[in-house]
Amino acid sequence: MNITIITVGKLKEKYLKQGIDEYLKRLSGYAKVEVVEVADEKAPEQLSDIEMEQVKDKEGERILGKIQQDTYVIALAIEGQMKTSEQLADSLDKLATYGKSKIAFVIGGSLGLSKGVLDRSDEKLSFSKMTFPHQLMKLILLEQVYRAFRINRGEPYHK
């Protein structure tokens, strides 16, 4: 399975980089996992609704440019479906079973994802009704993907 994590913005925090690197190393025995960062759009703190949409659209174009035609896209969105770790594991297993070997998880920038990215996604996934920093979501997502592979292989992993 080929998994791409597409995120907006460069990761700067050393502690998050270390955690992400650890899970990428752990995942290397299960799948080919790549993290792709696209540039975030520079914008002032106070934006009108129209300006927010313009920022999301520009970031969305960069994201869409990284998604191949035959890729199954899972957008992380607060309005998405919430799943347990076991349900995520089952979803990934079913995707692999039915020939969806290329999967992209998409994490938007601080304003979220554009309509274009949400329309292109095959599925919307929510980790919580709470909002998390998009950089932290990279680490949380990688941990859950790792957990899913462990669950699917019947390997022990703490609950």
C-alpha positions in Angstrom: 0.0 0.0 0.0 1.2 3.5 -0.8 0.1 6.2 1.6 0.7 9.9 1.1 0.0 12.4 3.8 -0.5 15.8 2.2 -0.3 18.8 4.5 -0.3 22.5 4.3 2.7 24.3 5.8 6.2 23.3 6.8 6.7 21.5 10.1 9.0 23.6 12.3 8.6 22.1 15.8 11.5 19.7 16.5 9.5 17.5 19.0 6.8 16.9 16.3 9.3 16.1 13.7 10.9 13.5 16.0 7.5 11.9 16.6 6.6 11.9 12.9 10.0 10.4 12.0 9.4 7.7 14.6 6.1 6.7 13.2 7.4 6.8 9.6 10.1 4.4 10.6 7.6 2.1 12.3 5.3 2.2 9.3 8.1 1.4 6.8 7.6 -2.3 7.5 3.9 -2.1 6.6 3.5 0.4 3.7 5.3 3.0 1.7 4.4 6.2 3.5 5.4 9.7 2.2 4.7 13.1 3.8 4.2 15.9 1.3 4.1 19.5 2.5 2.7 22.2 0.3 3.2 25.9 1.0 0.7 27.7 3.1 -0.7 30.9 1.7 0.5 34.0 3.5 -2.4 36.0 4.9 -3.0 38.6 7.6 -4.6 37.6 10.9 -7.9 39.3 10.1 -9.5 38.1 6.9 -13.0 38.6 5.4 -14.9 35.4 4.4 -14.1 36.0 0.8 -10.3 36.3 1.6 -10.5 33.1 3.7 -12.0 31.3 0.7 -9.3 32.7 -1.6 -6.5 31.5 0.8 -8.1 28.0 1.0 -8.5 27.9 -2.8 -4.9 28.7 -3.4 -3.7 26.1 -0.9 -6.3 23.7 -2.4 -4.8 24.1 -5.8 -1.4 23.1 -4.4 -2.9 20.1 -2.7 -4.8 18.9 -5.8 -1.6 19.2 -7.8 -0.1 16.5 -5.5 -3.0 14.0 -6.0 -2.8 11.4 -8.7 -5.9 10.4 -10.7 -6.1 6.9 -9.3 -5.6 7.9 -5.6 -8.3 7.3 -3.0 -8.5 10.6 -1.1 -9.4 10.9 2.6 -9.8 14.5 3.7 -9.4 15.3 7.4 -12.4 17.6 8.1 -14.2 18.4 11.3 -17.5 17.6 9.6 -16.3 14.2 8.5 -17.2 10.8 9.9 -15.6 9.8 13.2 -14.3 6.3 13.5 -12.7 4.1 16.1 -9.2 2.9 15.6 -10.7 -0.5 14.7 -13.0 1.0 12.1 -10.1 2.9 10.5 -8.2 -0.3 10.4 -11.1 -2.1 8.7 -11.5 0.8 6.2 -7.8 0.6 5.2 -8.0 -3.2 5.0 -11.1 -3.0 2.7 -9.4 -0.4 0.5 -6.4 -2.7 0.0 -8.7 -5.7 -0.6 -10.6 -3.8 -3.3 -7.5 -2.6 -5.1 -7.2 0.9 -3.8 -3.4 0.7 -3.1 -2.8 4.5 -3.4 -4.3 6.5 -0.5 -3.8 10.1 0.3 -4.8 11.7 3.6 -5.1 15.4 3.3 -4.7 17.9 6.2 -5.6 21.4 5.5 -4.0 24.6 6.7 -5.2 26.8 9.6 -8.3 27.7 7.7 -9.2 24.2 6.7 -9.7 22.7 3.2 -11.1 24.3 0.1 -14.3 23.1 -1.5 -12.3 21.8 -4.4 -10.3 19.5 -2.2 -13.4 18.4 -0.3 -15.2 17.7 -3.6 -12.2 15.6 -4.8 -12.1 13.5 -1.6 -13.6 10.1 -1.6 -14.1 10.2 2.2 -14.1 12.8 4.9 -12.7 11.7 8.3 -12.9 13.6 11.6 -10.7 12.8 14.6 -12.8 14.9 16.9 -15.3 17.8 17.1 -12.4 19.7 18.6 -9.9 21.6 16.4 -6.3 20.6 16.5 -3.3 22.4 15.1 -2.8 21.0 11.6 0.9 20.2 12.4 -0.1 18.1 15.4 -2.6 16.2 13.2 0.2 14.8 11.1 1.6 13.0 14.2 -1.8 11.9 15.4 -2.8 10.6 11.9 0.5 8.7 11.5 0.0 7.1 14.9 -3.5 6.0 14.0 -2.4 4.6 10.6 0.4 2.6 12.4 -2.2 1.4 14.9 -4.5 0.3 12.0 -1.7 -1.8 10.5 -1.0 -3.4 13.8 -4.7 -4.2 14.4 -5.1 -5.7 10.9 -2.1 -7.9 11.4 -3.3 -9.1 14.8 -0.2 -7.6 16.4 -0.3 -6.3 20.0 -0.8 -2.6 20.5 -2.0 -0.9 23.6 -5.6 0.2 23.7 
